[in-house]
Structure formats: structure tokens, C-alpha cells
């Protein structure tokens, strides 16, 4: 399975609500760099990436837009 990044943030908390929303719609999600940003929170260059399977990218982006 190929994963694609659909949203990035320096703060994990910014993405947790979106992750929850996508999962409630049946889309698998993954927070890439989640642990890295927790350990190196003082370095602003690290970002958390909300990723979904490539085949769900279009639907996930539609859900995020509707939620905004």
C-alpha cells in the first residue's frame, strides 16, 4: 500500500481531529513523524504528516474540505 501526505503541521494536535474524522468515514490514516516531533518539539523544521492510502486521497481531501 502506498501512502500519500494530505496535510502537514508542526503540531500533532492540529491533525488529530482530521485523523479522527477520516477514520470515522472508514479511511485508514497514519501520522508520519508523530514521535519525532514529540521528541524534537523545540526544532520547528520537523512536521507531522497526515497520510492516507493513495487510493483514498481524493475522498479524504473532499472530507477535509467539507469539514473546514
C-alpha positions, 0 to 999 in steps of 0.5 A: 500500500502506498501512502500519500501526505494530505496535510502537514503541521508542526503540531500533532494536535492540529491533525488529530481531529482530521485523523479522527474524522477520516477514520470515522468515514472508514479511511485508514490514516497514519501520522508520519513523524508523530514521535519525532516531533514529540521528541524534537518539539523545540526544532520547528523544521520537523512536521507531522504528516497526515497520510492516507492510502493513495487510493483514498486521497481524493475522498479524504481531501473532499472530507477535509474540505467539507469539514473546514 
